[in-house]
Amino acid sequence: MDSTEKGRVVLLGAPLGNVGDASARLREVLATADVIAAEDTRRLARLTRDLGVTVTGRVVSYFEGNDERRTPELVDALAGGAVVAVVTDGGMPSVSDPGFRLVRAALDAGYPVTAAPGPSAVTTALALSGLPSDRFVFEGFLPRTGSHRRSRLRELTGEGRTLVFFEAPHRIAGMLADAAATFGDDRPAAVCRELTKTYEEIRRDTLAELAAWAVREEPRGEITVVVGGAPPRPAERPADEELRAAVAGREAAGSSRRDAIQAVADEYGLRKREVYALVHGQ
């Protein structure tokens, strides 16, 4: 390590399960970093063995239970010019995984942070779900207890974007049941289990059916849940005079009365004959 060089943090995207997804940059940084902060040092050893990579730097554990204590040590390493790589058990650090605390501390201390990007369970599950992916919200893990989980879900009832959650296998049945009760039994969803691994499973169904499946099958492994967003709410019904004015405005713009009535009815989720009756004074 050359102490005259400025240290930097490199976030490493690790394979979710299939080692073939490892990038060339991941291999390079693992082999050359001065310090590797790993969520699980045993998993790191297995990954480097599978990749045929020889680690030359110092390996330290960096997980949710010790990241507050470990972060200052890693910033000290940055001060000495070290390249500090952060790697989790799978996916990108800082996404419901260790890493954010070090990123924030490094930036606050003036050290650059970069990434060797790679797999992410969030975007992989979203793409495989068959649900709209142009706009989505990542909610991470819901609260562990049922009452707090239901409260958080209620906050999301009007969210129109697709929702993505992580969930533990022993809580998945309860989470899906609470989601069905909150969002509606018929809300479309997907449960993505063991992504890229030998026993990968993607189940696409309604929340009610998925909740029943989870009770019946007791799925195991790492789970990502994708839930369709809330359907758009019908626009609030305007006063009768506003509806008449809306029809008149469309007529003035060149629409026939018939087409204007149909368009206004569609816009506000009304029956055509209701708008027709207003316009014709019936």
C-alpha positions in Angstrom: 0.0 0.0 0.0 1.3 3.4 -1.0 0.4 5.9 1.7 0.9 8.8 -0.6 -2.2 7.8 -2.6 -5.6 8.7 -1.5 -7.7 5.8 -0.2 -11.0 4.8 -1.7 -13.9 2.5 -1.1 -15.1 0.1 -3.8 -18.5 -1.6 -3.4 -18.5 -5.0 -5.0 -21.6 -6.6 -6.5 -21.4 -10.3 -5.6 -23.2 -13.1 -7.3 -26.6 -13.9 -5.8 -25.9 -17.6 -6.1 -24.5 -18.5 -9.5 -20.8 -17.8 -9.4 -20.8 -17.5 -13.2 -22.4 -14.0 -12.7 -19.2 -12.7 -11.1 -17.6 -9.9 -13.1 -14.0 -9.5 -14.2 -13.8 -6.3 -12.1 -15.0 -8.2 -9.0 -12.2 -10.7 -9.4 -9.7 -7.9 -10.0 -10.6 -5.9 -6.9 -10.8 -9.0 -4.7 -7.3 -9.9 -5.7 -5.8 -6.4 -5.3 -7.7 -4.6 -2.6 -5.7 -3.7 0.5 -8.6 -4.4 2.8 -11.8 -6.5 2.1 -14.7 -5.8 4.5 -16.9 -8.9 4.1 -20.4 -9.5 5.5 -19.4 -13.1 6.1 -15.7 -14.0 5.9 -16.4 -17.7 5.4 -18.6 -17.0 2.4 -15.9 -14.7 1.0 -13.4 -17.5 1.3 -15.8 -19.8 -0.6 -16.4 -17.2 -3.3 -12.7 -16.5 -3.9 -12.0 -20.2 -4.0 -14.7 -20.8 -6.6 -13.4 -17.9 -8.6 -9.8 -19.0 -8.3 -8.8 -15.6 -6.8 -6.0 -15.3 -4.3 -6.7 -12.5 -1.8 -3.6 -10.5 -1.0 -5.1 -7.9 1.3 -6.4 -8.0 4.9 -9.9 -9.5 5.4 -12.2 -8.2 8.1 -15.8 -8.9 9.0 -18.3 -6.1 8.4 -21.9 -6.9 9.2 -24.9 -5.3 10.8 -23.7 -6.2 14.3 -20.3 -4.7 14.1 -20.4 -2.0 11.4 -20.7 0.9 13.8 -17.5 -0.2 15.6 -15.6 -1.3 12.5 -16.3 1.8 10.3 -13.8 4.1 12.0 -11.1 1.4 11.6 -11.8 1.3 7.9 -11.8 5.1 7.6 -8.4 5.0 9.3 -7.3 2.5 6.6 -8.5 5.0 3.9 -6.4 7.7 5.6 -3.4 5.5 5.0 -4.2 5.2 1.3 -5.8 1.8 1.3 -8.3 0.5 -1.2 -11.1 -0.8 0.9 -13.5 -3.2 -0.8 -16.9 -4.0 0.6 -18.6 -7.3 -0.3 -21.8 -8.9 1.0 -23.2 -12.4 0.8 -24.8 -11.5 -2.5 -25.9 -8.5 -4.4 -24.8 -4.9 -3.9 -23.6 -3.6 -0.6 -25.8 -0.9 1.1 -29.0 -2.3 -0.4 -30.5 -3.7 2.8 -27.0 -5.0 3.5 -23.9 -3.6 5.2 -22.1 -0.7 3.4 -24.1 2.4 3.8 -22.4 3.5 7.1 -19.0 3.2 5.5 -20.1 5.0 2.3 -21.4 7.9 4.4 -18.3 8.0 6.6 -15.9 7.9 3.7 -17.7 10.7 1.8 -17.9 12.8 4.9 -14.1 12.4 5.4 -13.5 13.3 1.7 -12.6 9.9 0.3 -14.0 8.7 -3.0 -16.4 5.8 -3.3 -16.9 3.8 -6.4 -18.4 0.4 -7.4 -17.7 -2.7 -9.4 -21.5 -3.1 -10.0 -23.1 -6.5 -10.3 -26.2 -8.6 -9.5 -29.0 -7.2 -7.4 -31.9 -9.2 -6.1 -34.1 -6.1 -6.3 -33.9 -5.5 -10.0 -33.6 -9.2 -10.9 -36.8 -10.0 -9.1 -38.5 -7.0 -10.6 -37.6 -8.0 -14.1 -38.7 -11.6 -13.6 -42.0 -10.7 -11.8 -43.9 -9.8 -15.0 -45.2 -6.7 -13.2 -44.6 -3.1 -14.4 -41.0 -2.1 -13.9 -40.9 1.4 -15.3 -41.6 2.9 -11.8 -41.0 1.0 -8.5 -40.4 1.4 -4.8 -37.9 -0.7 -2.8 -39.1 -1.2 0.8 -36.4 -3.6 2.0 -37.5 -5.8 5.0 -40.8 -5.0 6.6 -40.9 -4.8 10.5 -40.6 -8.2 12.1 -43.8 -8.0 14.3 -47.3 -8.4 12.8 -48.7 -5.1 14.2 -45.8 -3.0 13.0 -45.7 -4.8 9.6 -49.4 -4.2 9.1 -49.0 -0.5 10.0 -46.2 -0.1 7.4 -48.3 -1.9 4.7 -51.2 0.4 5.4 -48.9 3.4 4.7 -48.4 1.9 1.2 -52.0 1.2 0.3 -52.2 4.1 -2.2 -48.8 3.6 -3.7 -49.2 3.2 -7.5 -45.7 2.1 -8.2 -44.6 -1.6 -8.1 -43.4 -2.6 -4.6 -40.3 -4.7 -3.9 -39.7 -6.3 -0.5 -37.1 -8.6 1.0 -38.5 -11.2 3.5 -37.2 -14.0 5.6 -38.6 -17.5 4.9 -40.1 -17.9 8.4 -42.1 -14.7 8.0 -43.1 -15.0 4.4 -46.5 -16.6 5.0 -47.5 -13.9 7.6 -46.2 -11.1 5.3 -48.2 -12.3 2.3 -51.3 -12.8 4.4 -51.0 -9.2 5.8 -50.3 -7.8 2.3 -53.5 -9.6 1.0 -55.6 -8.2 3.8 -54.2 -4.7 3.3 -53.9 -4.4 -0.5 -56.7 -6.8 -1.5 -56.7 -10.6 -2.2 -56.6 -10.0 -5.9 -53.5 -7.7 -6.0 -51.0 -9.4 -8.4 -47.6 -10.3 -7.0 -44.6 -12.5 -7.4 -42.5 -14.4 -4.9 -38.9 -14.9 -6.2 -36.9 -17.5 -4.2 -33.3 -18.5 -4.5 -32.6 -16.3 -7.5 -29.9 -17.7 -9.9 -29.4 -20.7 -7.7 -30.1 -24.4 -8.4 -33.6 -24.3 -6.9 -34.7 -20.9 -8.2 -38.4 -20.5 -8.1 -40.7 -17.7 -9.3 -44.3 -17.9 -8.4 -46.7 -15.3 -9.9 -50.3 -15.1 -8.6 -52.6 -13.0 -6.5 -51.6 -12.2 -3.0 -54.3 -14.5 -1.6 -53.1 -17.4 -3.6 -49.5 -16.8 -2.8 -50.3 -16.5 0.9 -52.0 -19.9 0.8 -49.1 -21.4 -1.1 -46.6 -20.1 1.5 -48.6 -21.7 4.3 -48.8 -25.0 2.4 -45.2 -25.2 1.1 -43.2 -23.3 3.8 -40.7 -22.0 1.2 -37.1 -21.7 2.3 -34.1 -19.7 1.1 -33.6 -16.0 0.2 -36.9 -14.4 -0.9 -37.8 -11.3 -2.7 -41.5 -10.3 -3.1 -42.8 -8.0 -5.8 -46.3 -6.6 -5.5 -48.2 -4.7 -8.2 -49.0 -1.1 -7.4 -52.4 0.2 -6.4 -54.8 0.7 -9.3 -55.5 4.3 -10.2 -58.4 5.8 -8.3 -61.3 7.2 -10.3 -61.2 10.9 -10.4 -63.5 12.7 -7.9 -66.9 13.4 -9.4 -67.2 17.1 -10.2 -70.3 19.1 -9.7 -73.0 18.8 -12.4 -72.2 22.3 -13.8 -68.5 21.3 -14.1 -69.5 18.2 -16.0 -71.7 20.2 -18.4 -68.8 22.7 -18.9 -66.4 19.9 -19.6 -68.6 18.5 -22.3 -69.2 22.0 -23.8 -65.4 22.6 -23.8 -64.8 19.4 -25.7 -67.5 20.3 -28.2 -66.0 23.7 -28.7 -62.7 22.1 -29.4 -64.3 20.1 -32.3 -65.6 16.9 -30.7 -69.1 15.8 -31.5 -71.5 15.9 -28.5 -71.6 12.1 -28.4 -67.8 11.8 -28.3 -67.6 14.6 -25.8 -70.0 12.9 -23.4 -68.2 9.6 -23.7 -64.8 11.2 -23.1 -66.0 13.0 -19.9 -67.7 9.9 -18.7 -64.5 7.9 -19.1 -62.4 10.6 -17.5 -64.4 10.6 -14.3 -65.4 6.9 -14.2 -69.1 7.7 -14.8 -71.7 6.0 -16.8 -72.3 7.6 -20.2 -76.0 7.9 -19.7 -75.4 9.8 -16.4 -73.4 12.5 -18.3 -75.9 12.4 -21.2 -78.8 13.1 -18.8 -77.0 16.1 -17.3 -76.2 17.6 -20.7 -79.7 17.2 -21.9 -81.3 18.3 -18.7 -83.0 15.0 -17.9 
